[in-house]
Amino acid sequence: MTWCGQCDRDFDIGLLGEDGGCPVCGQWLAKPSRGGSVPWHFWVVAAGAVLYLGWRALQGIIWVVQQII
């Protein structure tokens, strides 16, 4: 959160203008957010989900083949 002294309000970084200014009065508050960056732990969870679902799919295929034979 960033604080604007002129407006006496705090704003989330994502609400700031493109130049990092206050959305109400335009005073510069912070560096603009990079936007679009994904945290590293998202990729860890995504990789874990892919591995888990791949393993469960393999188990399902093996089960179907055993039921047919």
PQR file of N, CA, C, O and H, with PARSE charges and radii, in Angstrom:
ATOM      1  N   MET A   1       0.842  -1.177   0.000 -0.4000 1.5000
ATOM      2  CA  MET A   1       0.000   0.000   0.000 -0.0000 2.0000
ATOM      3  C   MET A   1       0.888   1.241   0.000  0.5500 1.7000
ATOM      4  O   MET A   1       1.932   1.278   0.651 -0.5500 1.4000
ATOM      5  N   THR A   2       0.462   2.229  -0.724 -0.4000 1.5000
ATOM      6  CA  THR A   2       1.175   3.504  -0.771 -0.0000 2.0000
ATOM      7  C   THR A   2       0.247   4.597  -0.268  0.5500 1.7000
ATOM      8  O   THR A   2      -0.965   4.543  -0.477 -0.5500 1.4000
ATOM      9  H   THR A   2      -0.387   2.199  -1.253  0.4000 1.0000
ATOM     10  N   TRP A   3       0.824   5.581   0.392 -0.4000 1.5000
ATOM     11  CA  TRP A   3       0.042   6.641   1.000 -0.0000 2.0000
ATOM     12  C   TRP A   3       0.211   7.926   0.211  0.5500 1.7000
ATOM     13  O   TRP A   3       1.332   8.322  -0.106 -0.5500 1.4000
ATOM     14  H   TRP A   3       1.808   5.624   0.562  0.4000 1.0000
ATOM     15  N   CYS A   4      -0.899   8.577  -0.107 -0.4000 1.5000
ATOM     16  CA  CYS A   4      -0.880   9.878  -0.765 -0.0000 2.0000
ATOM     17  C   CYS A   4      -1.172  10.934   0.299  0.5500 1.7000
ATOM     18  O   CYS A   4      -2.256  10.963   0.881 -0.5500 1.4000
ATOM     19  H   CYS A   4      -1.810   8.254   0.151  0.4000 1.0000
ATOM     20  N   GLY A   5      -0.187  11.802   0.544 -0.4000 1.5000
ATOM     21  CA  GLY A   5      -0.343  12.840   1.564 -0.0000 2.0000
ATOM     22  C   GLY A   5      -1.351  13.907   1.173  0.5500 1.7000
ATOM     23  O   GLY A   5      -2.028  14.461   2.040 -0.5500 1.4000
ATOM     24  H   GLY A   5       0.694  11.779   0.071  0.4000 1.0000
ATOM     25  N   GLN A   6      -1.464  14.205  -0.108 -0.4000 1.5000
ATOM     26  CA  GLN A   6      -2.419  15.239  -0.543 -0.0000 2.0000
ATOM     27  C   GLN A   6      -3.859  14.758  -0.404  0.5500 1.7000
ATOM     28  O   GLN A   6      -4.735  15.527  -0.008 -0.5500 1.4000
ATOM     29  H   GLN A   6      -0.914  13.755  -0.812  0.4000 1.0000
ATOM     30  N   CYS A   7      -4.102  13.510  -0.721 -0.4000 1.5000
ATOM     31  CA  CYS A   7      -5.472  12.968  -0.672 -0.0000 2.0000
ATOM     32  C   CYS A   7      -5.803  12.366   0.691  0.5500 1.7000
ATOM     33  O   CYS A   7      -6.971  12.107   0.980 -0.5500 1.4000
ATOM     34  H   CYS A   7      -3.390  12.886  -1.042  0.4000 1.0000
ATOM     35  N   ASP A   8      -4.787  12.139   1.538 -0.4000 1.5000
ATOM     36  CA  ASP A   8      -4.960  11.441   2.820 -0.0000 2.0000
ATOM     37  C   ASP A   8      -5.614  10.076   2.631  0.5500 1.7000
ATOM     38  O   ASP A   8      -6.543   9.711   3.352 -0.5500 1.4000
ATOM     39  H   ASP A   8      -3.838  12.350   1.304  0.4000 1.0000
ATOM     40  N   ARG A   9      -5.114   9.333   1.652 -0.4000 1.5000
ATOM     41  CA  ARG A   9      -5.630   7.998   1.363 -0.0000 2.0000
ATOM     42  C   ARG A   9      -4.470   7.084   1.037  0.5500 1.7000
ATOM     43  O   ARG A   9      -3.398   7.538   0.637 -0.5500 1.4000
ATOM     44  H   ARG A   9      -4.360   9.630   1.066  0.4000 1.0000
ATOM     45  N   ASP A  10      -4.694   5.789   1.212 -0.4000 1.5000
ATOM     46  CA  ASP A  10      -3.701   4.814   0.763 -0.0000 2.0000
ATOM     47  C   ASP A  10      -4.265   4.068  -0.444  0.5500 1.7000
ATOM     48  O   ASP A  10      -5.468   3.826  -0.547 -0.5500 1.4000
ATOM     49  H   ASP A  10      -5.565   5.420   1.538  0.4000 1.0000
ATOM     50  N   PHE A  11      -3.359   3.712  -1.351 -0.4000 1.5000
ATOM     51  CA  PHE A  11      -3.744   3.049  -2.590 -0.0000 2.0000
ATOM     52  C   PHE A  11      -2.898   1.811  -2.783  0.5500 1.7000
ATOM     53  O   PHE A  11      -1.723   1.788  -2.416 -0.5500 1.4000
ATOM     54  H   PHE A  11      -2.382   3.908  -1.268  0.4000 1.0000
ATOM     55  N   ASP A  12      -3.490   0.788  -3.357 -0.4000 1.5000
ATOM     56  CA  ASP A  12      -2.753  -0.408  -3.738 -0.0000 2.0000
ATOM     57  C   ASP A  12      -1.877  -0.057  -4.942  0.5500 1.7000
ATOM     58  O   ASP A  12      -2.250   0.782  -5.762 -0.5500 1.4000
ATOM     59  H   ASP A  12      -4.444   0.807  -3.656  0.4000 1.0000
ATOM     60  N   ILE A  13      -0.718  -0.700  -5.042 -0.4000 1.5000
ATOM     61  CA  ILE A  13       0.210  -0.414  -6.141 -0.0000 2.0000
ATOM     62  C   ILE A  13      -0.472  -0.627  -7.493  0.5500 1.7000
ATOM     63  O   ILE A  13      -0.197   0.113  -8.438 -0.5500 1.4000
ATOM     64  H   ILE A  13      -0.415  -1.381  -4.375  0.4000 1.0000
ATOM     65  N   GLY A  14      -1.344  -1.611  -7.605 -0.4000 1.5000
ATOM     66  CA  GLY A  14      -2.020  -1.892  -8.868 -0.0000 2.0000
ATOM     67  C   GLY A  14      -2.981  -0.797  -9.301  0.5500 1.7000
ATOM     68  O   GLY A  14      -3.344  -0.727 -10.475 -0.5500 1.4000
ATOM     69  H   GLY A  14      -1.568  -2.212  -6.837  0.4000 1.0000
ATOM     70  N   LEU A  15      -3.398   0.057  -8.378 -0.4000 1.5000
ATOM     71  CA  LEU A  15      -4.334   1.126  -8.718 -0.0000 2.0000
ATOM     72  C   LEU A  15      -3.642   2.401  -9.175  0.5500 1.7000
ATOM     73  O   LEU A  15      -4.304   3.323  -9.651 -0.5500 1.4000
ATOM     74  H   LEU A  15      -3.103   0.000  -7.425  0.4000 1.0000
ATOM     75  N   LEU A  16      -2.327   2.468  -9.040 -0.4000 1.5000
ATOM     76  CA  LEU A  16      -1.601   3.676  -9.426 -0.0000 2.0000
ATOM     77  C   LEU A  16      -1.631   3.848 -10.930  0.5500 1.7000
ATOM     78  O   LEU A  16      -1.848   2.886 -11.667 -0.5500 1.4000
ATOM     79  H   LEU A  16      -1.789   1.719  -8.653  0.4000 1.0000
ATOM     80  N   GLY A  17      -1.417   5.055 -11.380 -0.4000 1.5000
ATOM     81  CA  GLY A  17      -1.381   5.336 -12.809 -0.0000 2.0000
ATOM     82  C   GLY A  17      -0.173   4.686 -13.461  0.5500 1.7000
ATOM     83  O   GLY A  17       0.653   4.077 -12.782 -0.5500 1.4000
ATOM     84  H   GLY A  17      -1.241   5.836 -10.781  0.4000 1.0000
ATOM     85  N   GLU A  18      -0.068   4.817 -14.786 -0.4000 1.5000
ATOM     86  CA  GLU A  18       1.036   4.195 -15.527 -0.0000 2.0000
ATOM     87  C   GLU A  18       2.389   4.747 -15.105  0.5500 1.7000
ATOM     88  O   GLU A  18       3.395   4.041 -15.184 -0.5500 1.4000
ATOM     89  H   GLU A  18      -0.739   5.312 -15.338  0.4000 1.0000
ATOM     90  N   ASP A  19       2.429   6.004 -14.656 -0.4000 1.5000
ATOM     91  CA  ASP A  19       3.681   6.619 -14.239 -0.0000 2.0000
ATOM     92  C   ASP A  19       3.944   6.453 -12.742  0.5500 1.7000
ATOM     93  O   ASP A  19       4.943   6.967 -12.238 -0.5500 1.4000
ATOM     94  H   ASP A  19       1.612   6.577 -14.592  0.4000 1.0000
ATOM     95  N   GLY A  20       3.072   5.750 -12.026 -0.4000 1.5000
ATOM     96  CA  GLY A  20       3.226   5.547 -10.594 -0.0000 2.0000
ATOM     97  C   GLY A  20       2.591   6.651  -9.773  0.5500 1.7000
ATOM     98  O   GLY A  20       2.891   6.790  -8.588 -0.5500 1.4000
ATOM     99  H   GLY A  20       2.261   5.333 -12.436  0.4000 1.0000
ATOM    100  N   GLY A  21       1.720   7.436 -10.380 -0.4000 1.5000
ATOM    101  CA  GLY A  21       1.079   8.546  -9.692 -0.0000 2.0000
ATOM    102  C   GLY A  21      -0.238   8.156  -9.051  0.5500 1.7000
ATOM    103  O   GLY A  21      -0.841   7.133  -9.377 -0.5500 1.4000
ATOM    104  H   GLY A  21       1.475   7.324 -11.343  0.4000 1.0000
ATOM    105  N   CYS A  22      -0.666   9.008  -8.124 -0.4000 1.5000
ATOM    106  CA  CYS A  22      -1.944   8.827  -7.436 -0.0000 2.0000
ATOM    107  C   CYS A  22      -3.075   8.888  -8.460  0.5500 1.7000
ATOM    108  O   CYS A  22      -3.065   9.769  -9.320 -0.5500 1.4000
ATOM    109  H   CYS A  22      -0.177   9.839  -7.860  0.4000 1.0000
ATOM    110  N   PRO A  23      -4.050   7.978  -8.392 -0.5600 1.5000
ATOM    111  CA  PRO A  23      -5.142   8.001  -9.372  0.2800 2.0000
ATOM    112  C   PRO A  23      -6.071   9.207  -9.199  0.5500 1.7000
ATOM    113  O   PRO A  23      -6.834   9.526 -10.112 -0.5500 1.4000
ATOM    114  N   VAL A  24      -6.021   9.882  -8.043 -0.4000 1.5000
ATOM    115  CA  VAL A  24      -6.917  11.019  -7.803 -0.0000 2.0000
ATOM    116  C   VAL A  24      -6.232  12.336  -8.156  0.5500 1.7000
ATOM    117  O   VAL A  24      -6.746  13.105  -8.970 -0.5500 1.4000
ATOM    118  H   VAL A  24      -5.402   9.623  -7.301  0.4000 1.0000
ATOM    119  N   CYS A  25      -5.065  12.603  -7.544 -0.4000 1.5000
ATOM    120  CA  CYS A  25      -4.425  13.906  -7.731 -0.0000 2.0000
ATOM    121  C   CYS A  25      -3.220  13.858  -8.673  0.5500 1.7000
ATOM    122  O   CYS A  25      -2.777  14.907  -9.142 -0.5500 1.4000
ATOM    123  H   CYS A  25      -4.648  11.979  -6.884  0.4000 1.0000
ATOM    124  N   GLY A  26      -2.675  12.668  -8.964 -0.4000 1.5000
ATOM    125  CA  GLY A  26      -1.560  12.547  -9.891 -0.0000 2.0000
ATOM    126  C   GLY A  26      -0.183  12.664  -9.269  0.5500 1.7000
ATOM    127  O   GLY A  26       0.814  12.554  -9.983 -0.5500 1.4000
ATOM    128  H   GLY A  26      -3.035  11.816  -8.583  0.4000 1.0000
ATOM    129  N   GLN A  27      -0.085  12.886  -7.957 -0.4000 1.5000
ATOM    130  CA  GLN A  27       1.216  12.987  -7.291 -0.0000 2.0000
ATOM    131  C   GLN A  27       1.952  11.662  -7.393  0.5500 1.7000
ATOM    132  O   GLN A  27       1.353  10.601  -7.216 -0.5500 1.4000
ATOM    133  H   GLN A  27      -0.895  12.975  -7.376  0.4000 1.0000
ATOM    134  N   TRP A  28       3.274  11.718  -7.683 -0.4000 1.5000
ATOM    135  CA  TRP A  28       4.064  10.495  -7.810 -0.0000 2.0000
ATOM    136  C   TRP A  28       4.167   9.822  -6.451  0.5500 1.7000
ATOM    137  O   TRP A  28       4.507  10.466  -5.458 -0.5500 1.4000
ATOM    138  H   TRP A  28       3.760  12.580  -7.827  0.4000 1.0000
ATOM    139  N   LEU A  29       3.872   8.521  -6.406 -0.4000 1.5000
ATOM    140  CA  LEU A  29       3.882   7.776  -5.154 -0.0000 2.0000
ATOM    141  C   LEU A  29       4.902   6.646  -5.145  0.5500 1.7000
ATOM    142  O   LEU A  29       5.570   6.436  -4.133 -0.5500 1.4000
ATOM    143  H   LEU A  29       3.596   7.998  -7.213  0.4000 1.0000
ATOM    144  N   ALA A  30       5.037   5.922  -6.233 -0.4000 1.5000
ATOM    145  CA  ALA A  30       5.921   4.757  -6.270 -0.0000 2.0000
ATOM    146  C   ALA A  30       6.238   4.403  -7.714  0.5500 1.7000
ATOM    147  O   ALA A  30       5.619   4.911  -8.649 -0.5500 1.4000
ATOM    148  H   ALA A  30       4.494   6.092  -7.056  0.4000 1.0000
ATOM    149  N   LYS A  31       7.217   3.517  -7.873 -0.4000 1.5000
ATOM    150  CA  LYS A  31       7.524   3.005  -9.199 -0.0000 2.0000
ATOM    151  C   LYS A  31       6.314   2.223  -9.699  0.5500 1.7000
ATOM    152  O   LYS A  31       5.678   1.508  -8.925 -0.5500 1.4000
ATOM    153  H   LYS A  31       7.720   3.104  -7.114  0.4000 1.0000
ATOM    154  N   PRO A  32       5.994   2.350 -10.974 -0.5600 1.5000
ATOM    155  CA  PRO A  32       4.850   1.584 -11.496  0.2800 2.0000
ATOM    156  C   PRO A  32       5.133   0.088 -11.421  0.5500 1.7000
ATOM    157  O   PRO A  32       6.280  -0.347 -11.524 -0.5500 1.4000
ATOM    158  N   SER A  33       4.078  -0.684 -11.240 -0.4000 1.5000
ATOM    159  CA  SER A  33       4.234  -2.133 -11.135 -0.0000 2.0000
ATOM    160  C   SER A  33       4.642  -2.714 -12.485  0.5500 1.7000
ATOM    161  O   SER A  33       4.294  -2.183 -13.539 -0.5500 1.4000
ATOM    162  H   SER A  33       3.146  -0.331 -11.155  0.4000 1.0000
ATOM    163  N   ARG A  34       5.387  -3.819 -12.428 -0.4000 1.5000
ATOM    164  CA  ARG A  34       5.839  -4.480 -13.656 -0.0000 2.0000
ATOM    165  C   ARG A  34       4.676  -5.073 -14.416  0.5500 1.7000
ATOM    166  O   ARG A  34       4.640  -5.036 -15.646 -0.5500 1.4000
ATOM    167  H   ARG A  34       5.669  -4.251 -11.572  0.4000 1.0000
ATOM    168  N   GLY A  35       3.740  -5.613 -13.693 -0.4000 1.5000
ATOM    169  CA  GLY A  35       2.566  -6.217 -14.321 -0.0000 2.0000
ATOM    170  C   GLY A  35       2.915  -7.463 -15.117  0.5500 1.7000
ATOM    171  O   GLY A  35       3.906  -7.479 -15.847 -0.5500 1.4000
ATOM    172  H   GLY A  35       3.769  -5.644 -12.694  0.4000 1.0000
ATOM    173  N   GLY A  36       2.128  -8.479 -14.985 -0.4000 1.5000
ATOM    174  CA  GLY A  36       2.314  -9.674 -15.776 -0.0000 2.0000
ATOM    175  C   GLY A  36       3.326 -10.664 -15.229  0.5500 1.7000
ATOM    176  O   GLY A  36       3.456 -11.759 -15.777 -0.5500 1.4000
ATOM    177  H   GLY A  36       1.323  -8.466 -14.391  0.4000 1.0000
ATOM    178  N   SER A  37       4.046 -10.325 -14.173 -0.4000 1.5000
ATOM    179  CA  SER A  37       5.012 -11.279 -13.639 -0.0000 2.0000
ATOM    180  C   SER A  37       4.289 -12.299 -12.757  0.5500 1.7000
ATOM    181  O   SER A  37       3.399 -11.960 -11.978 -0.5500 1.4000
ATOM    182  H   SER A  37       3.940  -9.436 -13.727  0.4000 1.0000
ATOM    183  N   VAL A  38       4.695 -13.529 -12.906 -0.4000 1.5000
ATOM    184  CA  VAL A  38       4.071 -14.611 -12.152 -0.0000 2.0000
ATOM    185  C   VAL A  38       5.053 -15.046 -11.070  0.5500 1.7000
ATOM    186  O   VAL A  38       6.227 -15.265 -11.368 -0.5500 1.4000
ATOM    187  H   VAL A  38       5.419 -13.804 -13.539  0.4000 1.0000
ATOM    188  N   PRO A  39       4.604 -15.177  -9.819 -0.5600 1.5000
ATOM    189  CA  PRO A  39       5.513 -15.597  -8.752  0.2800 2.0000
ATOM    190  C   PRO A  39       6.056 -17.008  -8.993  0.5500 1.7000
ATOM    191  O   PRO A  39       5.410 -17.846  -9.623 -0.5500 1.4000
ATOM    192  N   TRP A  40       7.260 -17.241  -8.471 -0.4000 1.5000
ATOM    193  CA  TRP A  40       7.931 -18.523  -8.705 -0.0000 2.0000
ATOM    194  C   TRP A  40       7.135 -19.673  -8.116  0.5500 1.7000
ATOM    195  O   TRP A  40       7.131 -20.757  -8.698 -0.5500 1.4000
ATOM    196  H   TRP A  40       7.784 -16.561  -7.959  0.4000 1.0000
ATOM    197  N   HIS A  41       6.459 -19.488  -6.981 -0.4000 1.5000
ATOM    198  CA  HIS A  41       5.748 -20.607  -6.356 -0.0000 2.0000
ATOM    199  C   HIS A  41       4.527 -21.031  -7.169  0.5500 1.7000
ATOM    200  O   HIS A  41       4.048 -22.152  -7.001 -0.5500 1.4000
ATOM    201  H   HIS A  41       6.462 -18.607  -6.507  0.4000 1.0000
ATOM    202  N   PHE A  42       4.011 -20.171  -8.039 -0.4000 1.5000
ATOM    203  CA  PHE A  42       2.946 -20.591  -8.941 -0.0000 2.0000
ATOM    204  C   PHE A  42       3.447 -21.703  -9.851  0.5500 1.7000
ATOM    205  O   PHE A  42       2.744 -22.688 -10.078 -0.5500 1.4000
ATOM    206  H   PHE A  42       4.400 -19.260  -8.176  0.4000 1.0000
ATOM    207  N   TRP A  43       4.679 -21.547 -10.381 -0.4000 1.5000
ATOM    208  CA  TRP A  43       5.233 -22.553 -11.288 -0.0000 2.0000
ATOM    209  C   TRP A  43       5.516 -23.861 -10.558  0.5500 1.7000
ATOM    210  O   TRP A  43       5.419 -24.933 -11.155 -0.5500 1.4000
ATOM    211  H   TRP A  43       5.250 -20.747 -10.197  0.4000 1.0000
ATOM    212  N   VAL A  44       5.864 -23.787  -9.276 -0.4000 1.5000
ATOM    213  CA  VAL A  44       6.077 -25.007  -8.490 -0.0000 2.0000
ATOM    214  C   VAL A  44       4.760 -25.764  -8.347  0.5500 1.7000
ATOM    215  O   VAL A  44       4.715 -26.982  -8.520 -0.5500 1.4000
ATOM    216  H   VAL A  44       5.943 -22.916  -8.791  0.4000 1.0000
ATOM    217  N   VAL A  45       3.694 -25.042  -8.032 -0.4000 1.5000
ATOM    218  CA  VAL A  45       2.378 -25.681  -7.887 -0.0000 2.0000
ATOM    219  C   VAL A  45       1.900 -26.226  -9.231  0.5500 1.7000
ATOM    220  O   VAL A  45       1.342 -27.322  -9.291 -0.5500 1.4000
ATOM    221  H   VAL A  45       3.730 -24.053  -7.891  0.4000 1.0000
ATOM    222  N   ALA A  46       2.116 -25.469 -10.313 -0.4000 1.5000
ATOM    223  CA  ALA A  46       1.692 -25.928 -11.634 -0.0000 2.0000
ATOM    224  C   ALA A  46       2.439 -27.200 -12.035  0.5500 1.7000
ATOM    225  O   ALA A  46       1.835 -28.129 -12.572 -0.5500 1.4000
ATOM    226  H   ALA A  46       2.569 -24.579 -10.265  0.4000 1.0000
ATOM    227  N   ALA A  47       3.747 -27.250 -11.779 -0.4000 1.5000
ATOM    228  CA  ALA A  47       4.530 -28.448 -12.108 -0.0000 2.0000
ATOM    229  C   ALA A  47       4.058 -29.639 -11.277  0.5500 1.7000
ATOM    230  O   ALA A  47       3.944 -30.751 -11.793 -0.5500 1.4000
ATOM    231  H   ALA A  47       4.239 -26.496 -11.344  0.4000 1.0000
ATOM    232  N   GLY A  48       3.784 -29.410  -9.995 -0.4000 1.5000
ATOM    233  CA  GLY A  48       3.278 -30.479  -9.144 -0.0000 2.0000
ATOM    234  C   GLY A  48       1.936 -30.999  -9.628  0.5500 1.7000
ATOM    235  O   GLY A  48       1.694 -32.206  -9.612 -0.5500 1.4000
ATOM    236  H   GLY A  48       3.876 -28.506  -9.576  0.4000 1.0000
ATOM    237  N   ALA A  49       1.060 -30.097 -10.059 -0.4000 1.5000
ATOM    238  CA  ALA A  49      -0.253 -30.515 -10.562 -0.0000 2.0000
ATOM    239  C   ALA A  49      -0.118 -31.330 -11.842  0.5500 1.7000
ATOM    240  O   ALA A  49      -0.819 -32.326 -12.023 -0.5500 1.4000
ATOM    241  H   ALA A  49       1.257 -29.117 -10.073  0.4000 1.0000
ATOM    242  N   VAL A  50       0.777 -30.914 -12.728 -0.4000 1.5000
ATOM    243  CA  VAL A  50       0.990 -31.656 -13.973 -0.0000 2.0000
ATOM    244  C   VAL A  50       1.518 -33.051 -13.683  0.5500 1.7000
ATOM    245  O   VAL A  50       1.054 -34.030 -14.268 -0.5500 1.4000
ATOM    246  H   VAL A  50       1.347 -30.105 -12.581  0.4000 1.0000
ATOM    247  N   LEU A  51       2.492 -33.142 -12.777 -0.4000 1.5000
ATOM    248  CA  LEU A  51       3.046 -34.457 -12.431 -0.0000 2.0000
ATOM    249  C   LEU A  51       1.986 -35.349 -11.794  0.5500 1.7000
ATOM    250  O   LEU A  51       1.864 -36.522 -12.149 -0.5500 1.4000
ATOM    251  H   LEU A  51       2.869 -32.347 -12.303  0.4000 1.0000
ATOM    252  N   TYR A  52       1.226 -34.803 -10.862 -0.4000 1.5000
ATOM    253  CA  TYR A  52       0.195 -35.588 -10.179 -0.0000 2.0000
ATOM    254  C   TYR A  52      -0.878 -36.063 -11.159  0.5500 1.7000
ATOM    255  O   TYR A  52      -1.243 -37.239 -11.159 -0.5500 1.4000
ATOM    256  H   TYR A  52       1.325 -33.850 -10.573  0.4000 1.0000
ATOM    257  N   LEU A  53      -1.381 -35.153 -11.992 -0.4000 1.5000
ATOM    258  CA  LEU A  53      -2.436 -35.538 -12.928 -0.0000 2.0000
ATOM    259  C   LEU A  53      -1.919 -36.508 -13.983  0.5500 1.7000
ATOM    260  O   LEU A  53      -2.660 -37.383 -14.430 -0.5500 1.4000
ATOM    261  H   LEU A  53      -1.084 -34.198 -11.992  0.4000 1.0000
ATOM    262  N   GLY A  54      -0.662 -36.366 -14.386 -0.4000 1.5000
ATOM    263  CA  GLY A  54      -0.073 -37.322 -15.329 -0.0000 2.0000
ATOM    264  C   GLY A  54       0.014 -38.709 -14.719  0.5500 1.7000
ATOM    265  O   GLY A  54      -0.292 -39.706 -15.373 -0.5500 1.4000
ATOM    266  H   GLY A  54      -0.060 -35.655 -14.023  0.4000 1.0000
ATOM    267  N   TRP A  55       0.435 -38.769 -13.459 -0.4000 1.5000
ATOM    268  CA  TRP A  55       0.524 -40.056 -12.768 -0.0000 2.0000
ATOM    269  C   TRP A  55      -0.852 -40.698 -12.622  0.5500 1.7000
ATOM    270  O   TRP A  55      -1.003 -41.901 -12.836 -0.5500 1.4000
ATOM    271  H   TRP A  55       0.684 -37.959 -12.927  0.4000 1.0000
ATOM    272  N   ARG A  56      -1.868 -39.890 -12.255 -0.4000 1.5000
ATOM    273  CA  ARG A  56      -3.222 -40.431 -12.102 -0.0000 2.0000
ATOM    274  C   ARG A  56      -3.778 -40.904 -13.450  0.5500 1.7000
ATOM    275  O   ARG A  56      -4.503 -41.898 -13.499 -0.5500 1.4000
ATOM    276  H   ARG A  56      -1.745 -38.913 -12.081  0.4000 1.0000
ATOM    277  N   ALA A  57      -3.453 -40.211 -14.534 -0.4000 1.5000
ATOM    278  CA  ALA A  57      -3.891 -40.644 -15.862 -0.0000 2.0000
ATOM    279  C   ALA A  57      -3.252 -41.971 -16.222  0.5500 1.7000
ATOM    280  O   ALA A  57      -3.916 -42.850 -16.771 -0.5500 1.4000
ATOM    281  H   ALA A  57      -2.864 -39.403 -14.494  0.4000 1.0000
ATOM    282  N   LEU A  58      -1.976 -42.127 -15.920 -0.4000 1.5000
ATOM    283  CA  LEU A  58      -1.286 -43.393 -16.176 -0.0000 2.0000
ATOM    284  C   LEU A  58      -1.918 -44.516 -15.368  0.5500 1.7000
ATOM    285  O   LEU A  58      -2.113 -45.616 -15.886 -0.5500 1.4000
ATOM    286  H   LEU A  58      -1.437 -41.413 -15.474  0.4000 1.0000
ATOM    287  N   GLN A  59      -2.240 -44.254 -14.102 -0.4000 1.5000
ATOM    288  CA  GLN A  59      -2.906 -45.265 -13.283 -0.0000 2.0000
ATOM    289  C   GLN A  59      -4.276 -45.632 -13.867  0.5500 1.7000
ATOM    290  O   GLN A  59      -4.670 -46.798 -13.847 -0.5500 1.4000
ATOM    291  H   GLN A  59      -2.082 -43.361 -13.681  0.4000 1.0000
ATOM    292  N   GLY A  60      -4.992 -44.642 -14.381 -0.4000 1.5000
ATOM    293  CA  GLY A  60      -6.291 -44.916 -14.990 -0.0000 2.0000
ATOM    294  C   GLY A  60      -6.167 -45.768 -16.235  0.5500 1.7000
ATOM    295  O   GLY A  60      -6.971 -46.672 -16.456 -0.5500 1.4000
ATOM    296  H   GLY A  60      -4.673 -43.695 -14.397  0.4000 1.0000
ATOM    297  N   ILE A  61      -5.168 -45.486 -17.047 -0.4000 1.5000
ATOM    298  CA  ILE A  61      -4.951 -46.284 -18.257 -0.0000 2.0000
ATOM    299  C   ILE A  61      -4.595 -47.719 -17.893  0.5500 1.7000
ATOM    300  O   ILE A  61      -5.098 -48.659 -18.508 -0.5500 1.4000
ATOM    301  H   ILE A  61      -4.514 -44.751 -16.867  0.4000 1.0000
ATOM    302  N   ILE A  62      -3.735 -47.891 -16.901 -0.4000 1.5000
ATOM    303  CA  ILE A  62      -3.353 -49.242 -16.453 -0.0000 2.0000
ATOM    304  C   ILE A  62      -4.586 -49.981 -15.930  0.5500 1.7000
ATOM    305  O   ILE A  62      -4.762 -51.164 -16.223 -0.5500 1.4000
ATOM    306  H   ILE A  62      -3.327 -47.128 -16.402  0.4000 1.0000
ATOM    307  N   TRP A  63      -5.432 -49.307 -15.170 -0.4000 1.5000
ATOM    308  CA  TRP A  63      -6.633 -49.936 -14.634 -0.0000 2.0000
ATOM    309  C   TRP A  63      -7.570 -50.378 -15.758  0.5500 1.7000
ATOM    310  O   TRP A  63      -8.112 -51.482 -15.702 -0.5500 1.4000
ATOM    311  H   TRP A  63      -5.289 -48.347 -14.932  0.4000 1.0000
ATOM    312  N   VAL A  64      -7.769 -49.544 -16.771 -0.4000 1.5000
ATOM    313  CA  VAL A  64      -8.642 -49.884 -17.883 -0.0000 2.0000
ATOM    314  C   VAL A  64      -8.095 -51.094 -18.629  0.5500 1.7000
ATOM    315  O   VAL A  64      -8.848 -52.001 -18.984 -0.5500 1.4000
ATOM    316  H   VAL A  64      -7.329 -48.647 -16.817  0.4000 1.0000
ATOM    317  N   VAL A  65      -6.786 -51.107 -18.866 -0.4000 1.5000
ATOM    318  CA  VAL A  65      -6.170 -52.242 -19.580 -0.0000 2.0000
ATOM    319  C   VAL A  65      -6.344 -53.527 -18.768  0.5500 1.7000
ATOM    320  O   VAL A  65      -6.617 -54.577 -19.349 -0.5500 1.4000
ATOM    321  H   VAL A  65      -6.175 -50.370 -18.578  0.4000 1.0000
ATOM    322  N   GLN A  66      -6.194 -53.473 -17.449 -0.4000 1.5000
ATOM    323  CA  GLN A  66      -6.377 -54.667 -16.601 -0.0000 2.0000
ATOM    324  C   GLN A  66      -7.825 -55.144 -16.633  0.5500 1.7000
ATOM    325  O   GLN A  66      -8.071 -56.348 -16.568 -0.5500 1.4000
ATOM    326  H   GLN A  66      -5.972 -52.620 -16.977  0.4000 1.0000
ATOM    327  N   GLN A  67      -8.778 -54.240 -16.731 -0.4000 1.5000
ATOM    328  CA  GLN A  67     -10.188 -54.639 -16.770 -0.0000 2.0000
ATOM    329  C   GLN A  67     -10.546 -55.294 -18.102  0.5500 1.7000
ATOM    330  O   GLN A  67     -11.405 -56.174 -18.158 -0.5500 1.4000
ATOM    331  H   GLN A  67      -8.578 -53.261 -16.784  0.4000 1.0000
ATOM    332  N   ILE A  68      -9.886 -54.862 -19.163 -0.4000 1.5000
ATOM    333  CA  ILE A  68     -10.151 -55.441 -20.485 -0.0000 2.0000
ATOM    334  C   ILE A  68      -9.550 -56.837 -20.592  0.5500 1.7000
ATOM    335  O   ILE A  68     -10.170 -57.740 -21.154 -0.5500 1.4000
ATOM    336  H   ILE A  68      -9.189 -54.148 -19.118  0.4000 1.0000
ATOM    337  N   ILE A  69      -8.368 -57.014 -20.066 -0.4000 1.5000
ATOM    338  CA  ILE A  69      -7.673 -58.307 -20.200 -0.0000 2.0000
ATOM    339  C   ILE A  69      -8.237 -59.286 -19.262  0.5500 1.7000
ATOM    340  O   ILE A  69      -7.787 -60.432 -19.222 -0.5500 1.4000
ATOM    341  H   ILE A  69      -7.864 -56.280 -19.610  0.4000 1.0000
TER
END
